[in-house]
């Protein structure tokens, strides 16, 4: 059984792309590295309107369902999906080429045809590299059923730049096609295939776009995700975003939509598993009032709405919205997944709000909350001068056999070091497993979850080996003397699936399982493979 507890199935109409690029991806300490800085002007200039909106996708899914039902062979189904993929790829490459040809930043390179060998600084060299790669992009894309490599994999050039361009092109795709592409990328046929994806939506609008509506509204995104859950036969169920600032805005009459109402509807009616939180956008998990008491001007930032900057009790209001969410999730057994990496925020001060000390406050008040510390504190526990390991260790301390942290977990989302630095990652994971070995049910062996952070991880080179590399890593870990006592199930089985079942409450009688069963009954969905495996393994 394999469950991806941390991934994303979205496109360029689901997020405030311009503001996310300008304030987060291409900002200080960009999570995508120098390549994102270099391609930033291209990202800003893209015609994201060419990406299928949620309404277009819903219409397409309505048309697709009878087409797929009428297909007599698997190959025929693949052809229907591949046509959508080809169309979206064509729109994405056309937009990239147009943006490259018209960007003032790139114009000198085009006019003078400078060689990257003559360019002195790294960022400019990467910009020239991006131009060359875009110029060489093939006009067509392989069908989903073919073993042919992806278009960018056939080109020579800087792999980090290719990763960012691949991420851009994926954001022009239909979300249903993105699921098929995910499965094509990560499954290891005949060995281990992904039974359940738990993709998370995000809600950045009030933190970086002053409340502007995205190309596809959150309400429509929820409906699209519901249809994807149905069309995949329960192989995908999402995490709906909760934004405490949107909830505060709703209470003050600044927003027409309630984040809490969105959460309740998605969980009760639309087949969602849990809730996603994104603290580094600008809020702590709890303790916001203390932050504002200590620093009254903390939220007086030029990118935030004026009413936010002029709300003297904003911290108290944020904490109130979050407490309401945690109380609801604890009572109803709803799993929460939070971005805990000190990254993807509009400022370093906001990024630091993702830290473990704030989650310790949450678990003290809500000891039975089901929480997954996404990224385990950092996507790079090996690098960052060992700071990443310290962050992971701090989150591991919040996992306890009973009481606060009884249902606290962490995932391996964007742990691309499994590809680039596997020996070092193995050593660090062994150390974390050993440090927690005496905690029984709260040992890391019972709390660590598999996650890819796809589509974000598309920016990494050779991401297709992510699953197989983790399989190799855990086979080696299981052979270590200190970890040979894992006899109930293997360490691999726990990491790849069993721990996620316990975290999300997916076993028979679990509150999440009961909600999903009601959803299946309502829409005539047969029991998916993951459900049958869970019942076989857990009884």
PyMOL commands that set and color helices and strands:
alter all, ss='L'
color gray80, all
select helices_A, chain A and resi 17-25+34-45+48-50+54-70+74-102+104-112+116-118+122-136+151-154+159-170+175-186+205-208+218-231+244-251+259-269+279-281+288-294+306-309+314-332+348-354+356-365+375-377+384-396+417-420+422-435+437-442+444-446+456-459+463-478+481-483+491-504+511-523+529-538
alter helices_A, ss='H'
color red, helices_A
select strands_A, chain A and resi 3-7+196-199+239-241+274-277+335-339+371-374+408-411+448-449
alter strands_A, ss='S'
color yellow, strands_A
deselect
rebuild
show_as cartoon
